[in-house]
Amino acid sequence: MDYYSHQLDSIFLALADPTRRAVIGRLGTGPASISDLAKPFAMALPSFMKHIHLLEETGLIETKKQGRVRTCTLEKKRFAMVEGWLSAQRAIWEARTDRLEAFVTATQSKEEKSQ
């Protein structure tokens, strides 16, 4: 459980940065080279590479080097982990709001009957 939690912490930390989210968004359309990914950002390549390394360390992307070109792809298993956690949280909150709705409805019915 702690390992799972640590992985989620690192994934959400990685996704907290707008540059990294933009890279993830771009990779959602397909694999891309690091130079293509870096073009829209006004930063030096070594600074951009820190974002790539962090995304790679968290397992959100995978990079492969062929010749002089390093290509990035999304690692879908990590997103499944995040989706599973978010789905569990959604189920908890939907159950809570359903119970609150039932309580409010029952309370209103009792008040209407007593009048």
Biopython code that builds the backbone (N, CA, C, O; Angstrom):
import numpy as np
from Bio.PDB.StructureBuilder import StructureBuilder

atoms = [
    (1, "MET", "N", (0.831, -1.196, 0.000)),
    (1, "MET", "CA", (0.000, 0.000, 0.000)),
    (1, "MET", "C", (0.871, 1.255, 0.000)),
    (1, "MET", "O", (0.586, 2.200, -0.735)),
    (2, "ASP", "N", (1.943, 1.276, 0.824)),
    (2, "ASP", "CA", (2.816, 2.445, 0.866)),
    (2, "ASP", "C", (3.498, 2.655, -0.473)),
    (2, "ASP", "O", (3.645, 3.791, -0.925)),
    (3, "TYR", "N", (3.924, 1.549, -1.125)),
    (3, "TYR", "CA", (4.569, 1.664, -2.420)),
    (3, "TYR", "C", (3.598, 2.248, -3.437)),
    (3, "TYR", "O", (3.953, 3.123, -4.227)),
    (4, "TYR", "N", (2.369, 1.749, -3.402)),
    (4, "TYR", "CA", (1.333, 2.244, -4.303)),
    (4, "TYR", "C", (1.107, 3.735, -4.049)),
    (4, "TYR", "O", (0.981, 4.519, -4.990)),
    (5, "SER", "N", (1.057, 4.122, -2.766)),
    (5, "SER", "CA", (0.849, 5.512, -2.413)),
    (5, "SER", "C", (2.023, 6.378, -2.880)),
    (5, "SER", "O", (1.817, 7.480, -3.387)),
    (6, "HIS", "N", (3.245, 5.884, -2.712)),
    (6, "HIS", "CA", (4.421, 6.632, -3.167)),
    (6, "HIS", "C", (4.371, 6.837, -4.678)),
    (6, "HIS", "O", (4.712, 7.911, -5.173)),
    (7, "GLN", "N", (3.953, 5.820, -5.400)),
    (7, "GLN", "CA", (3.848, 5.948, -6.858)),
    (7, "GLN", "C", (2.820, 7.009, -7.238)),
    (7, "GLN", "O", (3.063, 7.826, -8.126)),
    (8, "LEU", "N", (1.676, 6.995, -6.564)),
    (8, "LEU", "CA", (0.656, 8.012, -6.845)),
    (8, "LEU", "C", (1.163, 9.409, -6.499)),
    (8, "LEU", "O", (0.915, 10.364, -7.235)),
    (9, "ASP", "N", (1.873, 9.526, -5.375)),
    (9, "ASP", "CA", (2.437, 10.830, -5.000)),
    (9, "ASP", "C", (3.349, 11.352, -6.102)),
    (9, "ASP", "O", (3.261, 12.519, -6.484)),
    (10, "SER", "N", (4.218, 10.498, -6.609)),
    (10, "SER", "CA", (5.167, 10.947, -7.637)),
    (10, "SER", "C", (4.444, 11.282, -8.941)),
    (10, "SER", "O", (4.833, 12.216, -9.642)),
    (11, "ILE", "N", (3.409, 10.535, -9.265)),
    (11, "ILE", "CA", (2.650, 10.819, -10.495)),
    (11, "ILE", "C", (1.930, 12.164, -10.382)),
    (11, "ILE", "O", (1.982, 12.979, -11.303)),
    (12, "PHE", "N", (1.260, 12.393, -9.253)),
    (12, "PHE", "CA", (0.549, 13.667, -9.103)),
    (12, "PHE", "C", (1.529, 14.833, -9.019)),
    (12, "PHE", "O", (1.224, 15.926, -9.496)),
    (13, "LEU", "N", (2.697, 14.620, -8.424)),
    (13, "LEU", "CA", (3.721, 15.668, -8.407)),
    (13, "LEU", "C", (4.170, 15.982, -9.829)),
    (13, "LEU", "O", (4.336, 17.148, -10.186)),
    (14, "ALA", "N", (4.364, 14.958, -10.632)),
    (14, "ALA", "CA", (4.773, 15.170, -12.024)),
    (14, "ALA", "C", (3.684, 15.909, -12.802)),
    (14, "ALA", "O", (3.987, 16.773, -13.626)),
    (15, "LEU", "N", (2.441, 15.578, -12.548)),
    (15, "LEU", "CA", (1.342, 16.206, -13.288)),
    (15, "LEU", "C", (1.002, 17.603, -12.773)),
    (15, "LEU", "O", (0.191, 18.303, -13.380)),
    (16, "ALA", "N", (1.607, 18.014, -11.668)),
    (16, "ALA", "CA", (1.330, 19.344, -11.112)),
    (16, "ALA", "C", (1.967, 20.456, -11.937)),
    (16, "ALA", "O", (1.594, 21.619, -11.781)),
    (17, "ASP", "N", (2.906, 20.131, -12.799)),
    (17, "ASP", "CA", (3.612, 21.139, -13.581)),
    (17, "ASP", "C", (2.964, 21.301, -14.964)),
    (17, "ASP", "O", (2.731, 20.305, -15.649)),
    (18, "PRO", "N", (2.668, 22.549, -15.386)),
    (18, "PRO", "CA", (2.002, 22.749, -16.683)),
    (18, "PRO", "C", (2.830, 22.284, -17.877)),
    (18, "PRO", "O", (2.267, 21.818, -18.868)),
    (19, "THR", "N", (4.156, 22.401, -17.802)),
    (19, "THR", "CA", (4.997, 21.935, -18.917)),
    (19, "THR", "C", (4.860, 20.428, -19.073)),
    (19, "THR", "O", (4.711, 19.920, -20.184)),
    (20, "ARG", "N", (4.913, 19.727, -17.964)),
    (20, "ARG", "CA", (4.808, 18.260, -18.038)),
    (20, "ARG", "C", (3.415, 17.833, -18.485)),
    (20, "ARG", "O", (3.272, 16.862, -19.228)),
    (21, "ARG", "N", (2.387, 18.550, -18.037)),
    (21, "ARG", "CA", (1.034, 18.213, -18.512)),
    (21, "ARG", "C", (0.915, 18.466, -20.009)),
    (21, "ARG", "O", (0.256, 17.703, -20.716)),
    (22, "ALA", "N", (1.542, 19.521, -20.495)),
    (22, "ALA", "CA", (1.509, 19.801, -21.938)),
    (22, "ALA", "C", (2.234, 18.705, -22.716)),
    (22, "ALA", "O", (1.787, 18.307, -23.791)),
    (23, "VAL", "N", (3.342, 18.220, -22.179)),
    (23, "VAL", "CA", (4.061, 17.121, -22.833)),
    (23, "VAL", "C", (3.186, 15.871, -22.874)),
    (23, "VAL", "O", (3.106, 15.191, -23.897)),
    (24, "ILE", "N", (2.530, 15.576, -21.750)),
    (24, "ILE", "CA", (1.631, 14.420, -21.711)),
    (24, "ILE", "C", (0.505, 14.601, -22.731)),
    (24, "ILE", "O", (0.139, 13.663, -23.440)),
    (25, "GLY", "N", (-0.035, 15.811, -22.795)),
    (25, "GLY", "CA", (-1.105, 16.086, -23.757)),
    (25, "GLY", "C", (-0.649, 15.884, -25.185)),
    (25, "GLY", "O", (-1.371, 15.319, -26.007)),
    (26, "ARG", "N", (0.551, 16.350, -25.474)),
    (26, "ARG", "CA", (1.082, 16.176, -26.839)),
    (26, "ARG", "C", (1.308, 14.709, -27.150)),
    (26, "ARG", "O", (1.016, 14.251, -28.255)),
    (27, "LEU", "N", (1.831, 13.966, -26.174)),
    (27, "LEU", "CA", (2.098, 12.544, -26.411)),
    (27, "LEU", "C", (0.800, 11.734, -26.523)),
    (27, "LEU", "O", (0.809, 10.596, -26.993)),
    (28, "GLY", "N", (-0.300, 12.326, -26.092)),
    (28, "GLY", "CA", (-1.592, 11.661, -26.270)),
    (28, "GLY", "C", (-1.971, 11.526, -27.728)),
    (28, "GLY", "O", (-2.800, 10.688, -28.083)),
    (29, "THR", "N", (-1.372, 12.341, -28.572)),
    (29, "THR", "CA", (-1.648, 12.240, -30.013)),
    (29, "THR", "C", (-0.693, 11.278, -30.710)),
    (29, "THR", "O", (-0.877, 10.957, -31.884)),
    (30, "GLY", "N", (0.335, 10.815, -29.980)),
    (30, "GLY", "CA", (1.277, 9.861, -30.560)),
    (30, "GLY", "C", (2.696, 10.143, -30.128)),
    (30, "GLY", "O", (2.970, 11.197, -29.553)),
    (31, "PRO", "N", (3.607, 9.219, -30.393)),
    (31, "PRO", "CA", (5.008, 9.399, -30.016)),
    (31, "PRO", "C", (5.604, 10.648, -30.662)),
    (31, "PRO", "O", (5.168, 11.080, -31.729)),
    (32, "ALA", "N", (6.606, 11.219, -29.999)),
    (32, "ALA", "CA", (7.273, 12.407, -30.523)),
    (32, "ALA", "C", (8.715, 12.426, -30.038)),
    (32, "ALA", "O", (9.046, 11.886, -28.983)),
    (33, "SER", "N", (9.565, 13.067, -30.841)),
    (33, "SER", "CA", (10.962, 13.221, -30.431)),
    (33, "SER", "C", (11.051, 14.315, -29.377)),
    (33, "SER", "O", (10.173, 15.172, -29.280)),
    (34, "ILE", "N", (12.102, 14.277, -28.603)),
    (34, "ILE", "CA", (12.276, 15.285, -27.560)),
    (34, "ILE", "C", (12.410, 16.672, -28.171)),
    (34, "ILE", "O", (11.891, 17.641, -27.616)),
    (35, "SER", "N", (13.092, 16.785, -29.297)),
    (35, "SER", "CA", (13.226, 18.117, -29.913)),
    (35, "SER", "C", (11.866, 18.652, -30.364)),
    (35, "SER", "O", (11.609, 19.850, -30.245)),
    (36, "ASP", "N", (11.003, 17.791, -30.874)),
    (36, "ASP", "CA", (9.653, 18.235, -31.243)),
    (36, "ASP", "C", (8.845, 18.642, -30.010)),
    (36, "ASP", "O", (8.102, 19.623, -30.036)),
    (37, "LEU", "N", (9.004, 17.875, -28.937)),
    (37, "LEU", "CA", (8.270, 18.191, -27.708)),
    (37, "LEU", "C", (8.737, 19.512, -27.106)),
    (37, "LEU", "O", (7.946, 20.248, -26.517)),
    (38, "ALA", "N", (10.026, 19.807, -27.259)),
    (38, "ALA", "CA", (10.600, 21.010, -26.639)),
    (38, "ALA", "C", (10.286, 22.295, -27.404)),
    (38, "ALA", "O", (10.346, 23.381, -26.828)),
    (39, "LYS", "N", (9.955, 22.189, -28.685)),
    (39, "LYS", "CA", (9.760, 23.387, -29.528)),
    (39, "LYS", "C", (8.800, 24.419, -28.947)),
    (39, "LYS", "O", (9.133, 25.604, -28.971)),
    (40, "PRO", "N", (7.626, 24.047, -28.426)),
    (40, "PRO", "CA", (6.690, 25.081, -27.962)),
    (40, "PRO", "C", (7.116, 25.808, -26.686)),
    (40, "PRO", "O", (6.489, 26.795, -26.301)),
    (41, "PHE", "N", (8.170, 25.332, -26.031)),
    (41, "PHE", "CA", (8.524, 25.900, -24.733)),
    (41, "PHE", "C", (9.748, 26.793, -24.846)),
    (41, "PHE", "O", (10.728, 26.445, -25.505)),
    (42, "ALA", "N", (9.680, 27.948, -24.198)),
    (42, "ALA", "CA", (10.796, 28.895, -24.208)),
    (42, "ALA", "C", (11.752, 28.569, -23.071)),
    (42, "ALA", "O", (11.843, 29.310, -22.092)),
    (43, "MET", "N", (12.452, 27.472, -23.205)),
    (43, "MET", "CA", (13.445, 27.095, -22.199)),
    (43, "MET", "C", (14.564, 26.327, -22.891)),
    (43, "MET", "O", (14.386, 25.766, -23.972)),
    (44, "ALA", "N", (15.703, 26.319, -22.245)),
    (44, "ALA", "CA", (16.855, 25.613, -22.792)),
    (44, "ALA", "C", (16.601, 24.105, -22.753)),
    (44, "ALA", "O", (15.865, 23.612, -21.899)),
    (45, "LEU", "N", (17.212, 23.390, -23.677)),
    (45, "LEU", "CA", (16.999, 21.940, -23.752)),
    (45, "LEU", "C", (17.369, 21.223, -22.458)),
    (45, "LEU", "O", (16.645, 20.308, -22.064)),
    (46, "PRO", "N", (18.470, 21.592, -21.762)),
    (46, "PRO", "CA", (18.752, 20.906, -20.488)),
    (46, "PRO", "C", (17.635, 21.089, -19.456)),
    (46, "PRO", "O", (17.332, 20.168, -18.698)),
    (47, "SER", "N", (17.033, 22.262, -19.430)),
    (47, "SER", "CA", (15.903, 22.474, -18.503)),
    (47, "SER", "C", (14.711, 21.633, -18.921)),
    (47, "SER", "O", (14.028, 21.057, -18.074)),
    (48, "PHE", "N", (14.456, 21.558, -20.214)),
    (48, "PHE", "CA", (13.335, 20.743, -20.690)),
    (48, "PHE", "C", (13.580, 19.271, -20.388)),
    (48, "PHE", "O", (12.654, 18.529, -20.059)),
    (49, "MET", "N", (14.839, 18.857, -20.505)),
    (49, "MET", "CA", (15.170, 17.450, -20.257)),
    (49, "MET", "C", (14.888, 17.052, -18.805)),
    (49, "MET", "O", (14.614, 15.885, -18.528)),
    (50, "LYS", "N", (14.953, 18.014, -17.876)),
    (50, "LYS", "CA", (14.611, 17.698, -16.477)),
    (50, "LYS", "C", (13.150, 17.270, -16.382)),
    (50, "LYS", "O", (12.812, 16.361, -15.624)),
    (51, "HIS", "N", (12.285, 17.931, -17.156)),
    (51, "HIS", "CA", (10.873, 17.534, -17.172)),
    (51, "HIS", "C", (10.718, 16.134, -17.767)),
    (51, "HIS", "O", (9.951, 15.315, -17.260)),
    (52, "ILE", "N", (11.446, 15.875, -18.833)),
    (52, "ILE", "CA", (11.363, 14.549, -19.469)),
    (52, "ILE", "C", (11.864, 13.468, -18.512)),
    (52, "ILE", "O", (11.249, 12.408, -18.395)),
    (53, "HIS", "N", (12.969, 13.733, -17.835)),
    (53, "HIS", "CA", (13.510, 12.743, -16.898)),
    (53, "HIS", "C", (12.521, 12.462, -15.769)),
    (53, "HIS", "O", (12.340, 11.312, -15.371)),
    (54, "LEU", "N", (11.886, 13.509, -15.254)),
    (54, "LEU", "CA", (10.926, 13.299, -14.176)),
    (54, "LEU", "C", (9.735, 12.475, -14.660)),
    (54, "LEU", "O", (9.273, 11.575, -13.959)),
    (55, "LEU", "N", (9.243, 12.782, -15.851)),
    (55, "LEU", "CA", (8.123, 12.006, -16.398)),
    (55, "LEU", "C", (8.531, 10.556, -16.620)),
    (55, "LEU", "O", (7.732, 9.639, -16.426)),
    (56, "GLU", "N", (9.756, 10.360, -17.020)),
    (56, "GLU", "CA", (10.255, 9.005, -17.252)),
    (56, "GLU", "C", (10.442, 8.269, -15.919)),
    (56, "GLU", "O", (10.124, 7.084, -15.820)),
    (57, "GLU", "N", (10.950, 8.954, -14.908)),
    (57, "GLU", "CA", (11.143, 8.339, -13.593)),
    (57, "GLU", "C", (9.828, 7.910, -12.970)),
    (57, "GLU", "O", (9.763, 6.884, -12.292)),
    (58, "THR", "N", (8.776, 8.695, -13.198)),
    (58, "THR", "CA", (7.476, 8.330, -12.634)),
    (58, "THR", "C", (6.796, 7.242, -13.451)),
    (58, "THR", "O", (5.782, 6.687, -13.025)),
    (59, "GLY", "N", (7.334, 6.941, -14.593)),
    (59, "GLY", "CA", (6.761, 5.889, -15.428)),
    (59, "GLY", "C", (5.637, 6.362, -16.326)),
    (59, "GLY", "O", (4.958, 5.547, -16.951)),
    (60, "LEU", "N", (5.431, 7.684, -16.400)),
    (60, "LEU", "CA", (4.350, 8.191, -17.249)),
    (60, "LEU", "C", (4.718, 8.144, -18.729)),
    (60, "LEU", "O", (3.851, 8.012, -19.593)),
    (61, "ILE", "N", (6.010, 8.252, -19.008)),
    (61, "ILE", "CA", (6.454, 8.145, -20.399)),
    (61, "ILE", "C", (7.627, 7.174, -20.472)),
    (61, "ILE", "O", (8.257, 6.840, -19.469)),
    (62, "GLU", "N", (7.887, 6.746, -21.669)),
    (62, "GLU", "CA", (9.040, 5.894, -21.939)),
    (62, "GLU", "C", (9.805, 6.534, -23.091)),
    (62, "GLU", "O", (9.204, 7.048, -24.034)),
    (63, "THR", "N", (11.130, 6.502, -23.011)),
    (63, "THR", "CA", (11.926, 7.050, -24.109)),
    (63, "THR", "C", (12.795, 5.955, -24.688)),
    (63, "THR", "O", (13.278, 5.071, -23.980)),
    (64, "LYS", "N", (12.981, 6.036, -25.982)),
    (64, "LYS", "CA", (13.863, 5.106, -26.691)),
    (64, "LYS", "C", (14.731, 5.923, -27.635)),
    (64, "LYS", "O", (14.261, 6.843, -28.305)),
    (65, "LYS", "N", (16.002, 5.566, -27.670)),
    (65, "LYS", "CA", (16.932, 6.287, -28.522)),
    (65, "LYS", "C", (17.273, 5.444, -29.741)),
    (65, "LYS", "O", (17.679, 4.288, -29.625)),
    (66, "GLN", "N", (17.097, 6.052, -30.919)),
    (66, "GLN", "CA", (17.498, 5.418, -32.172)),
    (66, "GLN", "C", (18.415, 6.397, -32.877)),
    (66, "GLN", "O", (17.976, 7.448, -33.344)),
    (67, "GLY", "N", (19.675, 6.053, -32.952)),
    (67, "GLY", "CA", (20.646, 6.979, -33.537)),
    (67, "GLY", "C", (20.803, 8.190, -32.644)),
    (67, "GLY", "O", (21.148, 8.073, -31.468)),
    (68, "ARG", "N", (20.547, 9.347, -33.212)),
    (68, "ARG", "CA", (20.663, 10.586, -32.426)),
    (68, "ARG", "C", (19.322, 11.103, -31.937)),
    (68, "ARG", "O", (19.260, 12.145, -31.285)),
    (69, "VAL", "N", (18.250, 10.387, -32.243)),
    (69, "VAL", "CA", (16.910, 10.856, -31.896)),
    (69, "VAL", "C", (16.355, 10.026, -30.737)),
    (69, "VAL", "O", (16.350, 8.796, -30.785)),
    (70, "ARG", "N", (15.887, 10.722, -29.693)),
    (70, "ARG", "CA", (15.217, 10.059, -28.570)),
    (70, "ARG", "C", (13.723, 10.334, -28.708)),
    (70, "ARG", "O", (13.292, 11.487, -28.754)),
    (71, "THR", "N", (12.948, 9.266, -28.773)),
    (71, "THR", "CA", (11.505, 9.371, -28.971)),
    (71, "THR", "C", (10.782, 9.008, -27.678)),
    (71, "THR", "O", (11.151, 8.055, -26.991)),
    (72, "CYS", "N", (9.750, 9.779, -27.359)),
    (72, "CYS", "CA", (8.958, 9.577, -26.148)),
    (72, "CYS", "C", (7.589, 8.999, -26.506)),
    (72, "CYS", "O", (6.989, 9.368, -27.515)),
    (73, "THR", "N", (7.114, 8.095, -25.666)),
    (73, "THR", "CA", (5.761, 7.555, -25.799)),
    (73, "THR", "C", (5.118, 7.511, -24.413)),
    (73, "THR", "O", (5.812, 7.460, -23.398)),
    (74, "LEU", "N", (3.795, 7.531, -24.385)),
    (74, "LEU", "CA", (3.073, 7.429, -23.113)),
    (74, "LEU", "C", (3.129, 6.003, -22.605)),
    (74, "LEU", "O", (3.109, 5.050, -23.385)),
    (75, "GLU", "N", (3.200, 5.865, -21.296)),
    (75, "GLU", "CA", (3.122, 4.543, -20.662)),
    (75, "GLU", "C", (1.732, 4.431, -20.033)),
    (75, "GLU", "O", (1.479, 4.978, -18.960)),
    (76, "LYS", "N", (0.848, 3.724, -20.709)),
    (76, "LYS", "CA", (-0.567, 3.721, -20.328)),
    (76, "LYS", "C", (-0.857, 3.029, -18.999)),
    (76, "LYS", "O", (-1.879, 3.314, -18.375)),
    (77, "LYS", "N", (0.014, 2.128, -18.552)),
    (77, "LYS", "CA", (-0.238, 1.425, -17.285)),
    (77, "LYS", "C", (-0.285, 2.395, -16.112)),
    (77, "LYS", "O", (-1.083, 2.220, -15.191)),
    (78, "ARG", "N", (0.564, 3.412, -16.141)),
    (78, "ARG", "CA", (0.573, 4.402, -15.046)),
    (78, "ARG", "C", (-0.722, 5.191, -15.013)),
    (78, "ARG", "O", (-1.228, 5.512, -13.938)),
    (79, "PHE", "N", (-1.253, 5.500, -16.160)),
    (79, "PHE", "CA", (-2.503, 6.243, -16.194)),
    (79, "PHE", "C", (-3.654, 5.377, -15.699)),
    (79, "PHE", "O", (-4.620, 5.892, -15.136)),
    (80, "ALA", "N", (-3.560, 4.079, -15.903)),
    (80, "ALA", "CA", (-4.584, 3.178, -15.382)),
    (80, "ALA", "C", (-4.570, 3.190, -13.858)),
    (80, "ALA", "O", (-5.621, 3.100, -13.224)),
    (81, "MET", "N", (-3.364, 3.302, -13.262)),
    (81, "MET", "CA", (-3.252, 3.376, -11.807)),
    (81, "MET", "C", (-3.934, 4.637, -11.284)),
    (81, "MET", "O", (-4.674, 4.586, -10.302)),
    (82, "VAL", "N", (-3.687, 5.758, -11.937)),
    (82, "VAL", "CA", (-4.302, 7.025, -11.534)),
    (82, "VAL", "C", (-5.816, 6.950, -11.725)),
    (82, "VAL", "O", (-6.582, 7.374, -10.859)),
    (83, "GLU", "N", (-6.227, 6.417, -12.844)),
    (83, "GLU", "CA", (-7.662, 6.296, -13.119)),
    (83, "GLU", "C", (-8.335, 5.410, -12.077)),
    (83, "GLU", "O", (-9.447, 5.710, -11.642)),
    (84, "GLY", "N", (-7.685, 4.329, -11.670)),
    (84, "GLY", "CA", (-8.246, 3.453, -10.643)),
    (84, "GLY", "C", (-8.409, 4.174, -9.316)),
    (84, "GLY", "O", (-9.430, 4.023, -8.645)),
    (85, "TRP", "N", (-7.406, 4.957, -8.936)),
    (85, "TRP", "CA", (-7.487, 5.706, -7.678)),
    (85, "TRP", "C", (-8.597, 6.747, -7.755)),
    (85, "TRP", "O", (-9.390, 6.882, -6.824)),
    (86, "LEU", "N", (-8.655, 7.482, -8.861)),
    (86, "LEU", "CA", (-9.694, 8.507, -9.012)),
    (86, "LEU", "C", (-11.089, 7.886, -9.041)),
    (86, "LEU", "O", (-12.030, 8.458, -8.490)),
    (87, "SER", "N", (-11.233, 6.738, -9.669)),
    (87, "SER", "CA", (-12.535, 6.061, -9.707)),
    (87, "SER", "C", (-12.968, 5.645, -8.310)),
    (87, "SER", "O", (-14.142, 5.763, -7.957)),
    (88, "ALA", "N", (-12.023, 5.159, -7.517)),
    (88, "ALA", "CA", (-12.352, 4.778, -6.140)),
    (88, "ALA", "C", (-12.795, 5.997, -5.339)),
    (88, "ALA", "O", (-13.760, 5.925, -4.578)),
    (89, "GLN", "N", (-12.087, 7.125, -5.511)),
    (89, "GLN", "CA", (-12.476, 8.349, -4.808)),
    (89, "GLN", "C", (-13.843, 8.830, -5.269)),
    (89, "GLN", "O", (-14.653, 9.277, -4.457)),
    (90, "ARG", "N", (-14.102, 8.741, -6.570)),
    (90, "ARG", "CA", (-15.406, 9.153, -7.109)),
    (90, "ARG", "C", (-16.521, 8.300, -6.508)),
    (90, "ARG", "O", (-17.575, 8.825, -6.149)),
    (91, "ALA", "N", (-16.301, 7.003, -6.396)),
    (91, "ALA", "CA", (-17.318, 6.108, -5.830)),
    (91, "ALA", "C", (-17.601, 6.467, -4.380)),
    (91, "ALA", "O", (-18.757, 6.465, -3.956)),
    (92, "ILE", "N", (-16.560, 6.777, -3.613)),
    (92, "ILE", "CA", (-16.748, 7.161, -2.205)),
    (92, "ILE", "C", (-17.594, 8.426, -2.117)),
    (92, "ILE", "O", (-18.535, 8.488, -1.326)),
    (93, "TRP", "N", (-17.268, 9.432, -2.920)),
    (93, "TRP", "CA", (-17.990, 10.700, -2.837)),
    (93, "TRP", "C", (-19.396, 10.603, -3.406)),
    (93, "TRP", "O", (-20.306, 11.273, -2.917)),
    (94, "GLU", "N", (-19.587, 9.787, -4.421)),
    (94, "GLU", "CA", (-20.947, 9.595, -4.940)),
    (94, "GLU", "C", (-21.813, 8.901, -3.903)),
    (94, "GLU", "O", (-22.987, 9.240, -3.752)),
    (95, "ALA", "N", (-21.254, 7.935, -3.187)),
    (95, "ALA", "CA", (-22.023, 7.261, -2.135)),
    (95, "ALA", "C", (-22.386, 8.249, -1.032)),
    (95, "ALA", "O", (-23.503, 8.220, -0.516)),
    (96, "ARG", "N", (-21.450, 9.123, -0.669)),
    (96, "ARG", "CA", (-21.725, 10.128, 0.364)),
    (96, "ARG", "C", (-22.813, 11.102, -0.080)),
    (96, "ARG", "O", (-23.713, 11.420, 0.697)),
    (97, "THR", "N", (-22.739, 11.569, -1.304)),
    (97, "THR", "CA", (-23.757, 12.519, -1.765)),
    (97, "THR", "C", (-25.108, 11.842, -1.936)),
    (97, "THR", "O", (-26.149, 12.471, -1.746)),
    (98, "ASP", "N", (-25.095, 10.550, -2.297)),
    (98, "ASP", "CA", (-26.357, 9.807, -2.387)),
    (98, "ASP", "C", (-27.003, 9.688, -1.005)),
    (98, "ASP", "O", (-28.216, 9.853, -0.868)),
    (99, "ARG", "N", (-26.184, 9.398, 0.030)),
    (99, "ARG", "CA", (-26.732, 9.308, 1.397)),
    (99, "ARG", "C", (-27.237, 10.672, 1.856)),
    (99, "ARG", "O", (-28.272, 10.750, 2.518)),
    (100, "LEU", "N", (-26.535, 11.737, 1.520)),
    (100, "LEU", "CA", (-26.975, 13.091, 1.897)),
    (100, "LEU", "C", (-28.286, 13.422, 1.203)),
    (100, "LEU", "O", (-29.190, 13.985, 1.820)),
    (101, "GLU", "N", (-28.399, 13.077, -0.076)),
    (101, "GLU", "CA", (-29.632, 13.325, -0.816)),
    (101, "GLU", "C", (-30.795, 12.556, -0.189)),
    (101, "GLU", "O", (-31.894, 13.093, -0.051)),
    (102, "ALA", "N", (-30.556, 11.311, 0.186)),
    (102, "ALA", "CA", (-31.604, 10.500, 0.808)),
    (102, "ALA", "C", (-32.011, 11.101, 2.150)),
    (102, "ALA", "O", (-33.196, 11.128, 2.481)),
    (103, "PHE", "N", (-31.044, 11.580, 2.923)),
    (103, "PHE", "CA", (-31.346, 12.200, 4.213)),
    (103, "PHE", "C", (-32.182, 13.466, 4.027)),
    (103, "PHE", "O", (-33.176, 13.664, 4.726)),
    (104, "VAL", "N", (-31.783, 14.314, 3.094)),
    (104, "VAL", "CA", (-32.513, 15.567, 2.855)),
    (104, "VAL", "C", (-33.925, 15.278, 2.367)),
    (104, "VAL", "O", (-34.882, 15.909, 2.815)),
    (105, "THR", "N", (-34.054, 14.341, 1.466)),
    (105, "THR", "CA", (-35.377, 13.984, 0.940)),
    (105, "THR", "C", (-36.271, 13.429, 2.048)),
    (105, "THR", "O", (-37.444, 13.789, 2.138)),
    (106, "ALA", "N", (-35.721, 12.557, 2.888)),
    (106, "ALA", "CA", (-36.500, 11.987, 3.987)),
    (106, "ALA", "C", (-36.886, 13.069, 4.987)),
    (106, "ALA", "O", (-38.007, 13.065, 5.497)),
    (107, "THR", "N", (-35.987, 13.981, 5.271)),
    (107, "THR", "CA", (-36.274, 15.074, 6.213)),
    (107, "THR", "C", (-37.362, 15.981, 5.667)),
    (107, "THR", "O", (-38.256, 16.393, 6.406)),
    (108, "GLN", "N", (-37.294, 16.295, 4.386)),
    (108, "GLN", "CA", (-38.324, 17.139, 3.768)),
    (108, "GLN", "C", (-39.679, 16.442, 3.798)),
    (108, "GLN", "O", (-40.703, 17.080, 4.044)),
    (109, "SER", "N", (-39.688, 15.139, 3.548)),
    (109, "SER", "CA", (-40.949, 14.388, 3.573)),
    (109, "SER", "C", (-41.559, 14.395, 4.964)),
    (109, "SER", "O", (-42.771, 14.551, 5.112)),
    (110, "LYS", "N", (-40.724, 14.225, 5.987)),
    (110, "LYS", "CA", (-41.224, 14.245, 7.369)),
    (110, "LYS", "C", (-41.804, 15.613, 7.708)),
    (110, "LYS", "O", (-42.846, 15.709, 8.356)),
    (111, "GLU", "N", (-41.118, 16.682, 7.265)),
    (111, "GLU", "CA", (-41.598, 18.035, 7.555)),
    (111, "GLU", "C", (-42.916, 18.317, 6.844)),
    (111, "GLU", "O", (-43.800, 18.965, 7.402)),
    (112, "GLU", "N", (-43.046, 17.832, 5.618)),
    (112, "GLU", "CA", (-44.291, 18.051, 4.869)),
    (112, "GLU", "C", (-45.454, 17.292, 5.495)),
    (112, "GLU", "O", (-46.584, 17.781, 5.502)),
    (113, "LYS", "N", (-45.182, 16.091, 6.026)),
    (113, "LYS", "CA", (-46.244, 15.294, 6.650)),
    (113, "LYS", "C", (-46.672, 15.879, 7.987)),
    (113, "LYS", "O", (-47.837, 15.774, 8.372)),
    (114, "SER", "N", (-45.727, 16.498, 8.698)),
    (114, "SER", "CA", (-46.050, 17.053, 10.013)),
    (114, "SER", "C", (-46.830, 18.367, 9.912)),
    (114, "SER", "O", (-47.412, 18.815, 10.900)),
    (115, "GLN", "N", (-46.846, 18.985, 8.736)),
    (115, "GLN", "CA", (-47.550, 20.276, 8.593)),
    (115, "GLN", "C", (-48.987, 20.093, 8.255)),
    (115, "GLN", "O", (-49.715, 21.075, 8.102)),
]
sb = StructureBuilder()
sb.init_structure("model")
sb.init_model(0)
sb.init_chain("A")
sb.init_seg("    ")
for serial, (resi, resn, name, xyz) in enumerate(atoms, 1):
    if name == "N":
        sb.init_residue(resn, " ", resi, " ")
    sb.init_atom(name, np.array(xyz, "f"), 0.0, 1.0, " ", f" {name:<3s}", serial, name[0])
structure = sb.get_structure()
